[in-house]
Amino acid sequence: MISKSELRKTARKPARLNRAGESLSGRAYQQIRDEILRGDLSIGDVLSRRRLAKRLNMSFLPITEALKCLETEGLVESRPRIGTRVRIPNEQDIRDSNVIREALESQAARLCAQNITAEEKVQLRTSARQLDELQKMCALEHADSRFLFSVHTYHMEFHMRVAELGRCPGLCRAIEKEQVLILNWLYDIAANRRTQPEEFHSTLAEALCSGDPIAADVAMRAHVRYGLDQVLERLANYDRGDAWRLKSSNPERNSKTSGNGFGKQGK
């Protein structure tokens, strides 16, 4: 049995997130995206370019470029003469992302079952067991945002590893391009979804290691679909119109107001 300290160390593995280069705009992009995925910036939070530039010690240009990149990826949204905020997904956004993720990851599961080696099976089972233990810790203990970020990073790494084991680089690129794992991460954070079935990833790993592509496909589809209704229910209450206008027109008032469904005012 792996110890909690070892599990925490495992969860702090460096993230292999897509980076927009080492330029100032790349640094701004990574910082803002990490804050969104940690939950430090909640969905609906207004992103003030002036405040971001001051806080990150940058000019407006790299901040603007970073926000454009994040908007392309579906993490933020902008309106002319109103501003930019962390995107509030609607039901169709969430369902579409889930359908695309299921299509891509179920194919990755089939290829993984066909191509995985004996040594890789041992590694995948170990990673799945560690991930289940980490996510159990998130549900049972008070976990700070950085620890949760690390666990979500490890979760994304696990699913990307499954795709890699399928030996199809184009499929890996499609999963990354469509941002389905990142968007799933964002929806889970926004819905504060932490609980999962016992041995959630270990059960999936057994199907992936079975050598049966159909069994792996079925297991991955069930895995991806789990919790969708809960996420939809919890995110259905976010105001998508009036609150934007209210926060944009009166940021001082809204920075002091909680309970409007949007979290903190963007800094």
C-alpha positions as CSV (number, residue, x, y, z in Angstrom):
1,M,0.0,0.0,0.0
2,I,1.5,3.3,-1.1
3,S,1.7,5.9,1.7
4,K,-0.1,9.3,1.7
5,S,3.2,11.2,1.5
6,E,4.2,9.1,-1.6
7,L,0.8,9.8,-3.1
8,R,1.2,13.5,-2.6
9,K,4.7,13.4,-4.1
10,T,3.2,11.5,-7.1
11,A,0.5,14.2,-7.5
12,R,3.1,16.9,-7.7
13,K,4.6,15.6,-10.9
14,P,5.2,18.4,-13.3
15,A,2.2,19.1,-15.6
16,R,2.6,18.3,-19.2
17,L,0.2,21.0,-20.3
18,N,0.4,22.7,-23.7
19,R,2.4,25.8,-23.4
20,A,2.3,28.9,-25.7
21,G,6.0,29.2,-25.8
22,E,8.4,30.9,-23.4
23,S,7.5,34.4,-24.5
24,L,5.8,36.9,-22.2
25,S,2.5,36.0,-23.8
26,G,3.3,32.3,-23.2
27,R,4.1,32.9,-19.5
28,A,0.9,35.0,-19.2
29,Y,-1.1,32.2,-20.9
30,Q,0.2,29.5,-18.6
31,Q,-0.3,31.6,-15.4
32,I,-3.9,32.5,-16.3
33,R,-4.8,29.0,-17.4
34,D,-3.3,27.5,-14.3
35,E,-5.3,29.9,-12.1
36,I,-8.5,28.9,-14.0
37,L,-7.8,25.2,-13.6
38,R,-6.9,25.6,-9.9
39,G,-10.2,27.3,-9.4
40,D,-8.5,30.5,-8.2
41,L,-10.4,32.2,-11.1
42,S,-13.9,30.8,-11.2
43,I,-16.1,30.5,-14.3
44,G,-17.7,33.9,-14.9
45,D,-14.9,35.9,-13.2
46,V,-14.1,39.1,-15.1
47,L,-10.6,39.3,-16.4
48,S,-9.3,42.8,-16.3
49,R,-6.4,43.3,-18.7
50,R,-5.2,46.2,-16.6
51,R,-5.2,44.2,-13.3
52,L,-3.6,41.2,-15.0
53,A,-0.9,43.3,-16.5
54,K,-0.1,44.9,-13.2
55,R,-0.1,41.6,-11.3
56,L,2.0,39.8,-13.8
57,N,4.3,42.8,-14.3
58,M,3.6,42.9,-18.1
59,S,2.3,45.2,-20.7
60,F,-1.2,44.9,-22.2
61,L,0.1,43.2,-25.4
62,P,1.2,39.8,-24.0
63,I,-1.9,39.7,-21.7
64,T,-4.1,40.4,-24.8
65,E,-2.4,37.6,-26.8
66,A,-2.7,35.2,-23.9
67,L,-6.4,35.9,-23.5
68,K,-6.9,35.4,-27.2
69,C,-5.3,32.0,-27.0
70,L,-7.4,31.0,-24.0
71,E,-10.5,32.2,-25.9
72,T,-9.6,30.0,-28.8
73,E,-9.3,27.0,-26.4
74,G,-12.7,27.7,-25.0
75,L,-11.5,28.7,-21.5
76,V,-12.5,32.4,-21.7
77,E,-15.0,34.5,-23.6
78,S,-15.2,38.1,-24.7
79,R,-17.8,40.5,-25.7
80,P,-17.2,43.8,-27.6
81,R,-17.3,46.9,-25.3
82,I,-18.0,44.6,-22.3
83,G,-14.9,42.7,-21.6
84,T,-13.5,39.2,-21.0
85,R,-14.3,36.6,-18.4
86,V,-13.7,33.0,-17.7
87,R,-16.2,31.2,-19.9
88,I,-19.5,30.0,-18.5
89,P,-20.3,26.8,-20.5
90,N,-23.9,26.2,-21.4
91,E,-25.5,22.7,-21.6
92,Q,-24.7,22.3,-25.3
93,D,-21.1,23.2,-24.7
94,I,-20.8,20.5,-22.0
95,R,-22.6,17.9,-24.0
96,D,-20.6,18.6,-27.2
97,S,-17.3,18.3,-25.3
98,N,-18.4,15.1,-23.7
99,V,-19.5,13.5,-27.1
100,I,-16.1,14.5,-28.7
101,R,-14.2,13.2,-25.7
102,E,-16.1,9.9,-25.7
103,A,-15.4,9.4,-29.5
104,L,-11.7,10.2,-29.2
105,E,-11.0,8.3,-26.0
106,S,-13.0,5.2,-26.8
107,Q,-10.9,4.8,-30.0
108,A,-7.8,5.4,-27.9
109,A,-9.0,2.6,-25.5
110,R,-9.5,0.2,-28.4
111,L,-6.0,0.9,-29.7
112,C,-4.5,0.7,-26.3
113,A,-6.0,-2.7,-25.7
114,Q,-4.5,-3.9,-28.9
115,N,-1.0,-2.5,-28.5
116,I,-0.2,-2.4,-24.8
117,T,2.8,-4.5,-23.7
118,A,3.1,-6.6,-20.6
119,E,5.4,-4.0,-19.0
120,E,3.1,-1.1,-19.9
121,K,0.2,-3.0,-18.3
122,V,2.0,-3.1,-15.0
123,Q,2.7,0.7,-15.2
124,L,-0.9,1.5,-16.2
125,R,-2.4,-0.5,-13.4
126,T,0.0,1.2,-10.9
127,S,-0.9,4.6,-12.2
128,A,-4.6,3.8,-12.0
129,R,-4.4,2.6,-8.4
130,Q,-2.4,5.7,-7.4
131,L,-4.9,8.0,-9.1
132,D,-7.8,6.3,-7.3
133,E,-6.1,6.8,-4.0
134,L,-5.3,10.4,-4.8
135,Q,-8.9,11.2,-5.7
136,K,-10.1,9.4,-2.6
137,M,-7.9,11.8,-0.6
138,C,-9.5,14.8,-2.4
139,A,-13.0,13.6,-1.4
140,L,-12.2,12.8,2.3
141,E,-9.7,15.5,3.3
142,H,-9.6,19.2,3.0
143,A,-7.4,19.7,0.0
144,D,-6.0,23.0,-1.0
145,S,-6.3,24.2,-4.6
146,R,-2.7,23.4,-5.5
147,F,-3.0,19.8,-4.4
148,L,-6.3,19.5,-6.3
149,F,-4.5,21.0,-9.3
150,S,-1.8,18.4,-9.0
151,V,-4.3,15.5,-8.8
152,H,-6.2,16.8,-11.9
153,T,-2.8,17.1,-13.7
154,Y,-2.1,13.5,-12.8
155,H,-5.6,12.5,-14.0
156,M,-5.0,14.2,-17.4
157,E,-1.6,12.5,-17.6
158,F,-3.2,9.1,-17.1
159,H,-5.7,9.6,-19.9
160,M,-3.0,11.0,-22.3
161,R,-0.9,7.9,-21.5
162,V,-3.8,5.7,-22.6
163,A,-3.9,7.5,-25.9
164,E,-0.1,7.2,-26.3
165,L,-0.3,3.5,-25.6
166,G,-2.5,3.2,-28.7
167,R,0.5,4.1,-30.9
168,C,-1.4,6.7,-32.9
169,P,0.2,10.1,-32.6
170,G,-2.6,11.7,-34.7
171,L,-5.2,10.6,-32.2
172,C,-3.1,12.1,-29.3
173,R,-2.9,15.4,-31.2
174,A,-6.6,15.4,-31.8
175,I,-7.3,14.8,-28.0
176,E,-5.0,17.7,-27.2
177,K,-6.3,20.0,-30.0
178,E,-9.9,19.5,-29.0
179,Q,-9.0,20.3,-25.3
180,V,-11.5,17.7,-24.1
181,L,-9.4,16.7,-21.1
182,I,-8.8,20.3,-20.1
183,L,-12.5,21.2,-20.5
184,N,-13.5,18.1,-18.5
185,W,-11.1,19.4,-15.8
186,L,-12.6,22.9,-15.9
187,Y,-16.2,21.5,-15.6
188,D,-15.2,19.2,-12.6
189,I,-13.6,22.2,-10.8
190,A,-16.6,24.5,-11.5
191,A,-19.1,21.8,-10.4
192,N,-16.9,20.9,-7.4
193,R,-17.1,17.3,-8.3
194,R,-14.7,15.2,-6.2
195,T,-16.4,11.9,-5.5
196,Q,-16.1,8.9,-7.8
197,P,-16.8,5.2,-7.5
198,E,-14.4,2.9,-5.8
199,E,-11.5,1.8,-8.0
200,F,-12.8,4.1,-10.8
201,H,-9.6,4.1,-12.8
202,S,-8.4,0.7,-11.7
203,T,-11.5,-0.8,-13.2
204,L,-10.9,1.1,-16.4
205,A,-7.2,0.0,-16.4
206,E,-8.2,-3.7,-16.2
207,A,-10.4,-3.4,-19.3
208,L,-7.6,-1.6,-21.1
209,C,-5.2,-4.4,-20.2
210,S,-7.6,-7.1,-21.1
211,G,-6.5,-7.4,-24.7
212,D,-10.2,-7.0,-25.8
213,P,-10.7,-3.8,-27.8
214,I,-14.5,-4.0,-27.4
215,A,-14.3,-4.4,-23.6
216,A,-11.9,-1.5,-23.5
217,D,-14.3,0.6,-25.7
218,V,-17.3,-0.1,-23.5
219,A,-15.4,0.6,-20.3
220,M,-14.0,4.0,-21.6
221,R,-17.5,5.1,-22.8
222,A,-19.0,4.4,-19.3
223,H,-16.0,6.1,-17.7
224,V,-16.4,9.3,-19.8
225,R,-20.2,9.4,-19.3
226,Y,-20.0,9.1,-15.5
227,G,-21.0,12.2,-13.6
228,L,-22.2,14.2,-16.7
229,D,-25.7,14.7,-15.3
230,Q,-24.2,16.0,-12.0
231,V,-22.0,18.5,-13.8
232,L,-25.0,19.7,-15.9
233,E,-27.2,20.1,-12.9
234,R,-24.6,22.1,-10.9
235,L,-23.6,24.4,-13.7
236,A,-27.2,25.0,-14.8
237,N,-27.6,27.7,-12.1
238,Y,-25.0,30.1,-13.4
239,D,-26.3,33.4,-14.7
240,R,-25.0,33.9,-18.3
241,G,-26.3,37.4,-19.1
242,D,-27.3,40.0,-16.5
243,A,-24.5,39.1,-14.1
244,W,-21.9,39.9,-16.8
245,R,-23.4,43.3,-17.4
246,L,-23.6,44.0,-13.6
247,K,-20.0,42.9,-12.9
248,S,-18.7,44.8,-15.9
249,S,-20.5,48.0,-15.1
250,N,-19.8,48.1,-11.4
251,P,-16.7,46.0,-10.5
252,E,-16.1,47.7,-7.1
253,R,-19.6,46.7,-5.9
254,N,-19.2,43.1,-7.3
255,S,-15.8,42.6,-5.8
256,K,-17.4,42.9,-2.4
257,T,-20.4,40.7,-3.3
258,S,-20.5,36.9,-2.9
259,G,-23.4,34.6,-3.7
260,N,-23.9,35.9,-7.3
261,G,-22.7,32.6,-8.7
262,F,-19.5,33.9,-10.2
263,G,-16.9,33.5,-7.5
264,K,-14.2,36.2,-7.2
265,Q,-13.7,39.4,-9.2
266,G,-10.9,39.0,-11.7
267,K,-7.7,40.6,-10.5
